[in-house]
Amino acid sequence: MRRLLIGLTFAVFIVLLIIPLGRIFIGAFEDGAGGFLDGLLRPEALHALMMTGLVVLVVTLLNTLFGVMMAIYLVRAGWLSDRVKGLLNSIVDLPYAVSPVIGGLMIVLLLGPNSIMGAFFEGIGFNVVYAFPGMVIATLFVTFPLMVREVMPVLQELGSQQEEAASTLGAYGWRTFWSVTWPSIRWAVVYGLVLTVARSLGEFGAVLVVSGNIMNKTQTATTLVYQDVENFNVAAANGVALVLVTFSVGLLLMMEWAKKRKEVH
C-alpha cells in the first residue's frame, strides 16, 4: 500500500509538473533557437518583461517593508486588542480566500475612473487603474500575506525577552530591531522575498483586470502569454513562459540554498 501511494504521488507530480514543463520547453524551441529569440526580442515582449520586472521590484520592496511591520504589530503590539489583531489577521489572509480576479475587480471599483477616489486621482493627473500604480496595488494585494506569514511564526517563537532586555539596557527601538530582532528574522524575510518575487512573476488574474492588458503600456509577461495563446502564437507564448519558469525555478533553488545555509549557521 505504501509503495502504491508513493507511486501515485510521483505519477501526479510527473503529470501535473514535469510533462507540462517539458511541453513548454519543447514548444519554445518549436521554430528553433532563432524562433525562440525572435519571440523574446519582439518589442511587445521586451516591454512586457520590463514591466514585469518593475512591478516585481516595487512590490517586493513594499511587501518587505509593510509585511515585516505588520508581522511585528500583530505579534508585539500590546496596545492592540485581541479583537483588532484578529481582524487584521483576517484581512492579511483575505487574498488566500478571494480569487485574484475578484481582488482586481475590487481595486477597479474602489480606484477606477468611475469611483470617487479614482476620479479625484485622475483629476490631479495620477491614474491608478489601467496604469502602473494599479498593477502594483493588485500584485501587492495578492502577495502581501507571504511575508507576514513567514515572519510571524519566527517572532512568536523568539519571544520578547531579548528585546525587553535590550530596551532595559537603553537601546532605542531601531537599535533593538537591528541588533536583536533582525538577526532572528532575516532568514524568514529572505524566504518571504523569494516567495514574493516568484508569486509576482506569475500573477495574472488581478493584473489582467486592473491593467487592461494594453500592449506596450500595461502588459506584463503573463498577460502577453495569454494574448499570444489567444492569437494562436503558441511558440512565442511558450518562449515567454519558459523565461518565467526559469526565473521561478531559480528562485526556489535559491530558497533551498538559503535554508541549507541557515542550518549550517
Secondary structure, 3 states (H helix, E strand, C coil): CHHHHHHHHHHHHHHHHHHHHHHHHHHHCCCHHHHHHHHHCCHHHHHHHHHHHHHHHHHHHHHHHHHHHHHHHHHHCCCCCHHHHHHHHHHHCHHHHCCHHHHHHHHHHHHCCCCHHHHHHHHCCCCCCCCHHHHHHHHHHHHHHHHHHHHHHHHHHHCCHHHHHHHHCCCCHHHHHHHHHHHHHHHHHHHHHHHHHHHHHHCCHHHHHHHCCCCCCCCCHHHHHHHHHHCCCHHHHHHHHHHHHHHHHHHHHHHHHHHHHHHHC
